[in-house]
Amino acid sequence: MDAMGERSPHSGADGGVRLGRPIGQWDPHDLEVHPAGAATATGADGAHVAVRRRLPGYVPREHDRLLAEAVYDAAEGRSRAVILVGASSTGKTRACWEAVQPLADHGWQLWHPFDPTRAQAALEGLHRVGAKTVVWLNEAQHYLGDPRTGEHVAAQLHDLLTRPERGPVLVLGTLWPEYAHQYVEVPNPGEPAPHSRTRELLAGRTVTVPDTFSAQALETAAALAEGGDQLLADALTRARDHGRLAQDLAGAPELLTRYQTATPPARGMLEAAMDARRLGVGLALPQAFLTDAATDYLSDRDYDLLAEDWAEQAYAELARPVHGKQAALRRANPRPPCRPPGSCAPSSEFWRVAGTLYRLADYLEQHGRETRRLLCPPASFWQWLIPTSSAPTTWPTWPLPLTRATACNGPTICGPKPPTPVTHRPCSPWPGGGRQSATPTARKRHTGRQPRPAAHRPFFT
């Protein structure tokens, strides 16, 4: 029995059973390849149902060529090790999975040590690794960075790779750059060297994975999308300009889950941001707008349960990153407008009016455009968009191409007859319609809530 509770009929280095199991018997998601397709779908009754996890077509890049060379050497009988170094969700684990596929038809096993802990499983099992085995060290910091066992694991890996009678073996691992820098840093004379064996193991065995796809790789992805790969086609609509395709694919299902499981205040903020973006508001959204607009996205019960610091809690919840270092709602730092033309000196008026700004994740923006296109935003959303006598004469960031009337009654946004969801009332002809009453006094009498101040700074004039 190995560290994973698996047996194989083939003998290991000590004459016992081999660790791992045939490569073809593994599911890539069990090896921590991030799923790209949504893990849930919305049924006809609005409930979330589980769906089969999918992988998009694979787009080879430069690091895949170096991986292929290592796999070829291993197939020819020479033990090799490759550690892919790159930021979160840049495609490192998927690249390792694609690289080992040629070995599946040649009797190779794959061993992923993780039980009871990764470091302990590796320490107890590495001496039993047999020939023609892939040692899978995804997130290698869990093996090499452990303060008690990391150096022992590195020493055993070095022994495994340098003893011909134990090979051939292929060691594949992934690391974030910050861990790689920490492990290979040479200490000053007289200072302790906590990672000396790890530094020796990594020397000459690391391959960098870039954050973005090159133009050629994006063209390859586009060709796969045109051939019917819907996951790639969907991701390219958001990531083609900046090239962070792998991060988008890995983060999309996590962002959707974050939205679907958000607390009511956080969900209200996200839906206010979705509505603002689909109605033509710019990328960066003022914090004060999101906070005020979110209130009417809540049911009366959820509104009554709000804590005093509900907004701070909601922003903190939405700022937590998912795969690819993406957040559902993140702080934005837009470039100030050029004034005068050709000179990008910061405008103090711009920052005074705009205040703290947030940006909605691209995937959630697209999701909102598709799922909320027939919904009219509630009254708290429009109070920021309706001019008042105290409004500034200009808003220096974005024009709003739609008025409230066209947004609520126009066929391209809400359709001829906007639906009436549970927490959204139909559009009404007077400012402050929807869930609110026409005046602060009537609002308090109707809902029991405290009225808002009379003056609200609008988005636009």
Solvent accessible surface area in square Angstrom, and as a share of the most:
residue,aa,sasa,rsa
1,M,123,0.55
2,D,10,0.05
3,A,18,0.14
4,M,31,0.14
5,G,43,0.41
6,E,25,0.11
7,R,151,0.55
8,S,8,0.05
9,P,130,0.82
10,H,95,0.42
11,S,78,0.50
12,G,12,0.12
13,A,54,0.42
14,D,88,0.46
15,G,60,0.57
16,G,36,0.35
17,V,37,0.22
18,R,15,0.06
19,L,0,0.00
20,G,0,0.00
21,R,61,0.22
22,P,55,0.34
23,I,1,0.00
24,G,65,0.63
25,Q,118,0.52
26,W,17,0.06
27,D,59,0.30
28,P,22,0.14
29,H,23,0.10
30,D,76,0.40
31,L,0,0.00
32,E,53,0.24
33,V,5,0.03
34,H,65,0.29
35,P,27,0.17
36,A,8,0.06
37,G,1,0.01
38,A,34,0.26
39,A,44,0.34
40,T,40,0.24
41,A,41,0.32
42,T,86,0.50
43,G,25,0.24
44,A,120,0.93
45,D,123,0.64
46,G,45,0.43
47,A,48,0.37
48,H,93,0.41
49,V,75,0.43
50,A,94,0.73
51,V,62,0.35
52,R,202,0.74
53,R,100,0.36
54,R,118,0.43
55,L,51,0.25
56,P,12,0.07
57,G,26,0.25
58,Y,57,0.22
59,V,7,0.04
60,P,84,0.53
61,R,32,0.12
62,E,106,0.48
63,H,4,0.02
64,D,21,0.11
65,R,123,0.45
66,L,61,0.30
67,L,1,0.00
68,A,58,0.45
69,E,82,0.37
70,A,0,0.00
71,V,7,0.04
72,Y,134,0.51
73,D,29,0.15
74,A,0,0.00
75,A,55,0.42
76,E,99,0.44
77,G,44,0.42
78,R,125,0.45
79,S,31,0.20
80,R,80,0.29
81,A,6,0.05
82,V,5,0.03
83,I,6,0.03
84,L,0,0.00
85,V,16,0.09
86,G,3,0.02
87,A,21,0.16
88,S,12,0.08
89,S,11,0.07
90,T,1,0.00
91,G,19,0.18
92,K,15,0.06
93,T,20,0.11
94,R,35,0.13
95,A,0,0.00
96,C,2,0.01
97,W,25,0.09
98,E,50,0.23
99,A,15,0.12
100,V,0,0.00
101,Q,62,0.28
102,P,82,0.52
103,L,1,0.00
104,A,36,0.28
105,D,130,0.67
106,H,110,0.49
107,G,46,0.44
108,W,5,0.02
109,Q,3,0.01
110,L,0,0.00
111,W,0,0.00
112,H,4,0.02
113,P,0,0.00
114,F,93,0.39
115,D,70,0.36
116,P,84,0.53
117,T,74,0.43
118,R,55,0.20
119,A,7,0.06
120,Q,77,0.34
121,A,0,0.00
122,A,0,0.00
123,L,50,0.25
124,E,86,0.38
125,G,0,0.00
126,L,1,0.00
127,H,99,0.44
128,R,47,0.17
129,V,0,0.00
130,G,2,0.02
131,A,41,0.32
132,K,75,0.32
133,T,0,0.00
134,V,0,0.00
135,V,0,0.00
136,W,4,0.01
137,L,1,0.01
138,N,6,0.03
139,E,47,0.21
140,A,0,0.00
141,Q,23,0.10
142,H,87,0.39
143,Y,0,0.00
144,L,2,0.01
145,G,24,0.23
146,D,38,0.20
147,P,133,0.84
148,R,199,0.73
149,T,27,0.16
150,G,1,0.01
151,E,44,0.20
152,H,97,0.43
153,V,0,0.00
154,A,1,0.01
155,A,33,0.25
156,Q,50,0.22
157,L,1,0.00
158,H,83,0.37
159,D,51,0.27
160,L,0,0.00
161,L,20,0.10
162,T,70,0.40
163,R,101,0.37
164,P,120,0.75
165,E,125,0.56
166,R,21,0.08
167,G,17,0.16
168,P,23,0.15
169,V,0,0.00
170,L,0,0.00
171,V,3,0.02
172,L,2,0.01
173,G,1,0.01
174,T,3,0.02
175,L,1,0.00
176,W,74,0.26
177,P,38,0.24
178,E,88,0.40
179,Y,68,0.26
180,A,8,0.06
181,H,120,0.54
182,Q,92,0.41
183,Y,4,0.01
184,V,61,0.35
185,E,123,0.55
186,V,109,0.63
187,P,38,0.24
188,N,95,0.49
189,P,137,0.86
190,G,87,0.84
191,E,90,0.40
192,P,111,0.70
193,A,45,0.35
194,P,89,0.56
195,H,31,0.14
196,S,34,0.22
197,R,119,0.43
198,T,0,0.00
199,R,56,0.21
200,E,108,0.49
201,L,8,0.04
202,L,2,0.01
203,A,69,0.54
204,G,88,0.85
205,R,61,0.22
206,T,57,0.33
207,V,23,0.13
208,T,103,0.60
209,V,3,0.02
210,P,64,0.40
211,D,63,0.33
212,T,58,0.34
213,F,22,0.09
214,S,68,0.44
215,A,79,0.61
216,Q,149,0.66
217,A,4,0.03
218,L,18,0.09
219,E,101,0.45
220,T,52,0.30
221,A,0,0.00
222,A,10,0.08
223,A,63,0.49
224,L,65,0.32
225,A,17,0.13
226,E,153,0.68
227,G,74,0.71
228,G,63,0.61
229,D,30,0.15
230,Q,122,0.54
231,L,25,0.12
232,L,2,0.01
233,A,30,0.23
234,D,43,0.22
235,A,0,0.00
236,L,15,0.07
237,T,96,0.56
238,R,26,0.10
239,A,0,0.00
240,R,98,0.36
241,D,147,0.76
242,H,87,0.39
243,G,3,0.03
244,R,82,0.30
245,L,1,0.00
246,A,15,0.11
247,Q,3,0.02
248,D,10,0.05
249,L,21,0.11
250,A,7,0.06
251,G,0,0.00
252,A,8,0.06
253,P,10,0.06
254,E,61,0.27
255,L,0,0.00
256,L,13,0.07
257,T,61,0.36
258,R,48,0.17
259,Y,12,0.05
260,Q,31,0.14
261,T,101,0.59
262,A,15,0.12
263,T,66,0.39
264,P,57,0.36
265,P,21,0.13
266,A,0,0.00
267,R,82,0.30
268,G,2,0.02
269,M,0,0.00
270,L,0,0.00
271,E,16,0.07
272,A,0,0.00
273,A,0,0.00
274,M,1,0.00
275,D,0,0.00
276,A,0,0.00
277,R,32,0.12
278,R,22,0.08
279,L,2,0.01
280,G,31,0.30
281,V,1,0.00
282,G,12,0.11
283,L,76,0.38
284,A,5,0.04
285,L,0,0.00
286,P,1,0.01
287,Q,60,0.27
288,A,42,0.33
289,F,0,0.00
290,L,0,0.00
291,T,31,0.18
292,D,44,0.23
293,A,0,0.00
294,A,0,0.00
295,T,13,0.08
296,D,0,0.00
297,Y,11,0.04
298,L,4,0.02
299,S,35,0.23
300,D,70,0.36
301,R,170,0.62
302,D,36,0.19
303,Y,49,0.19
304,D,104,0.54
305,L,116,0.58
306,L,41,0.20
307,A,52,0.41
308,E,182,0.82
309,D,63,0.33
310,W,39,0.14
311,A,15,0.11
312,E,112,0.50
313,Q,101,0.45
314,A,2,0.02
315,Y,16,0.06
316,A,61,0.47
317,E,21,0.09
318,L,0,0.00
319,A,51,0.39
320,R,129,0.47
321,P,90,0.57
322,V,22,0.13
323,H,57,0.25
324,G,1,0.01
325,K,122,0.52
326,Q,42,0.19
327,A,11,0.09
328,A,0,0.00
329,L,1,0.01
330,R,108,0.40
331,R,159,0.58
332,A,19,0.15
333,N,135,0.69
334,P,38,0.24
335,R,221,0.81
336,P,32,0.20
337,P,43,0.27
338,C,68,0.40
339,R,126,0.46
340,P,87,0.55
341,P,132,0.83
342,G,82,0.79
343,S,46,0.29
344,C,86,0.51
345,A,49,0.38
346,P,102,0.64
347,S,7,0.05
348,S,96,0.62
349,E,72,0.32
350,F,7,0.03
351,W,83,0.29
352,R,161,0.59
353,V,3,0.02
354,A,2,0.01
355,G,39,0.37
356,T,46,0.26
357,L,3,0.02
358,Y,16,0.06
359,R,61,0.22
360,L,4,0.02
361,A,10,0.08
362,D,45,0.23
363,Y,32,0.12
364,L,0,0.00
365,E,20,0.09
366,Q,42,0.19
367,H,37,0.16
368,G,0,0.00
369,R,99,0.36
370,E,110,0.49
371,T,77,0.45
372,R,12,0.04
373,R,140,0.51
374,L,76,0.38
375,L,29,0.14
376,C,7,0.04
377,P,3,0.02
378,P,1,0.01
379,A,0,0.00
380,S,1,0.01
381,F,0,0.00
382,W,3,0.01
383,Q,41,0.18
384,W,9,0.03
385,L,15,0.07
386,I,43,0.22
387,P,79,0.50
388,T,54,0.32
389,S,127,0.82
390,S,76,0.49
391,A,21,0.16
392,P,37,0.23
393,T,123,0.71
394,T,95,0.55
395,W,23,0.08
396,P,37,0.23
397,T,34,0.20
398,W,40,0.14
399,P,112,0.70
400,L,39,0.19
401,P,98,0.62
402,L,43,0.21
403,T,86,0.50
404,R,39,0.14
405,A,61,0.47
406,T,68,0.40
407,A,0,0.00
408,C,2,0.01
409,N,99,0.51
410,G,15,0.14
411,P,103,0.65
412,T,122,0.71
413,I,29,0.15
414,C,1,0.01
415,G,6,0.06
416,P,121,0.76
417,K,181,0.77
418,P,36,0.22
419,P,59,0.37
420,T,85,0.49
421,P,45,0.28
422,V,147,0.84
423,T,41,0.24
424,H,6,0.02
425,R,107,0.39
426,P,65,0.41
427,C,31,0.19
428,S,24,0.15
429,P,134,0.84
430,W,91,0.32
431,P,83,0.52
432,G,6,0.06
433,G,0,0.00
434,G,16,0.16
435,R,21,0.08
436,Q,8,0.04
437,S,23,0.15
438,A,64,0.50
439,T,69,0.40
440,P,67,0.42
441,T,97,0.57
442,A,21,0.17
443,R,9,0.03
444,K,85,0.36
445,R,182,0.66
446,H,118,0.53
447,T,36,0.21
448,G,57,0.55
449,R,10,0.04
450,Q,129,0.58
451,P,51,0.32
452,R,42,0.15
453,P,101,0.64
454,A,100,0.78
455,A,65,0.50
456,H,27,0.12
457,R,96,0.35
458,P,1,0.01
459,F,1,0.00
460,F,13,0.05
461,T,90,0.52
